[in-house]
């Protein structure tokens, strides 16, 4: 099973930036999709960014489009989430997740059930 270790969370003021890192134990068919999810207290977990590791296709939630960037460093088995122009509503526990393709044509999704490995989470706090 793929193992994931996240780091990089912290506290910033609104407008600030953070970069989250997720070290992936191995790139396999089970980690063809790498996603970043977040969950704020009292809210459901939501996908914010994902990347199809085999072709680099990236998808973002509308709420973070233009501010967050997901990237992968294959040499270091690491997936990053660069977060800029942070807002108080971005505050949450952020999770890295790995999953297989739903299908070759569908690719990756933001469905939590499509991801079979999860990191321990890293907290992001944004003060106004």
C-alpha positions in Angstrom: 0.0 0.0 0.0 1.2 3.5 -0.9 2.2 5.5 2.2 2.0 9.3 2.3 3.6 11.8 4.7 2.6 15.4 4.6 4.3 18.5 5.9 4.2 22.2 5.5 1.1 23.4 7.3 1.1 26.3 9.6 -0.4 29.7 10.5 -0.4 32.6 8.2 -2.2 35.9 7.8 -4.7 36.4 5.0 -2.9 37.0 1.8 0.0 34.9 2.8 1.4 31.7 1.3 2.2 28.2 2.3 3.6 25.2 0.5 2.4 21.7 1.5 4.5 18.6 0.7 3.4 15.0 0.4 6.1 12.3 0.1 4.8 9.3 -1.7 6.3 5.9 -0.9 6.0 4.8 -4.5 4.3 5.7 -7.7 2.2 2.8 -8.7 -1.1 2.2 -10.4 -2.6 2.9 -6.9 -1.1 6.4 -7.0 -1.9 7.4 -10.5 -4.1 10.1 -9.0 -2.7 12.3 -6.3 -5.1 14.7 -4.6 -5.2 17.3 -1.9 -8.3 17.5 0.2 -9.3 19.7 3.1 -11.7 19.5 5.9 -12.7 22.4 8.1 -14.5 21.9 11.4 -18.1 21.2 10.9 -17.7 20.9 7.2 -17.4 18.0 4.8 -14.1 17.0 3.2 -13.6 18.6 -0.1 -11.1 18.1 -2.9 -9.1 21.2 -3.8 -6.5 20.0 -6.3 -5.6 16.8 -8.1 -3.0 15.6 -10.6 -3.0 12.6 -12.8 0.6 11.5 -12.3 0.9 9.7 -15.6 0.2 12.7 -17.8 0.4 15.7 -15.5 -3.3 16.8 -16.0 -4.3 19.0 -13.1 -7.7 20.0 -11.8 -8.7 22.5 -9.2 -11.7 23.3 -7.2 -13.3 26.6 -8.2 -12.7 28.0 -4.7 -8.9 27.7 -5.2 -8.4 28.2 -8.9 -5.8 30.8 -9.7 -4.4 30.7 -6.1 -3.3 27.1 -5.5 -1.0 25.1 -7.6 -0.4 21.3 -7.5 2.8 19.9 -8.8 4.9 16.7 -8.7 8.6 16.1 -8.3 9.1 12.6 -9.6 12.8 12.6 -8.6 11.8 13.0 -5.0 8.5 11.2 -5.0 6.8 14.4 -3.7 3.6 16.1 -4.6 3.3 19.8 -3.6 0.4 22.2 -3.0 1.5 25.8 -3.4 -1.1 28.0 -1.7 -1.0 31.7 -2.4 -3.4 34.6 -1.5 -4.7 32.5 1.4 -8.1 33.5 2.8 -9.6 32.7 6.2 -11.9 30.3 4.5 -8.9 28.2 3.4 -8.2 27.2 7.0 -8.6 23.5 7.4 -6.9 20.2 7.9 -5.3 19.4 4.6 -4.8 15.8 3.5 -2.8 14.3 0.7 -4.4 11.2 -1.0 -3.4 8.6 -3.5 -5.7 6.6 -5.7 -6.1 4.7 -8.9 -7.7 6.0 -12.1 -11.5 5.6 -12.1 -11.0 4.5 -15.7 -8.5 5.4 -18.4 -11.0 7.8 -20.0 -12.5 9.2 -16.8 -9.1 9.7 -15.1 -9.0 11.1 -11.6 -11.9 12.5 -9.6 -12.5 14.3 -6.3 -14.4 11.4 -4.9 -12.9 10.4 -1.6 -13.9 6.8 -2.3 -11.5 6.8 -5.3 -8.5 7.4 -3.0 -7.2 4.4 -1.0 -4.3 6.0 0.8 -4.3 9.1 2.9 -1.8 11.1 4.8 -2.1 12.0 8.4 -3.1 15.6 7.6 -1.5 18.9 8.1 -3.2 21.9 9.6 -3.5 25.3 7.9 -4.6 28.3 9.9 -5.3 31.6 8.2 -5.9 34.7 10.3 -7.7 37.8 9.1 
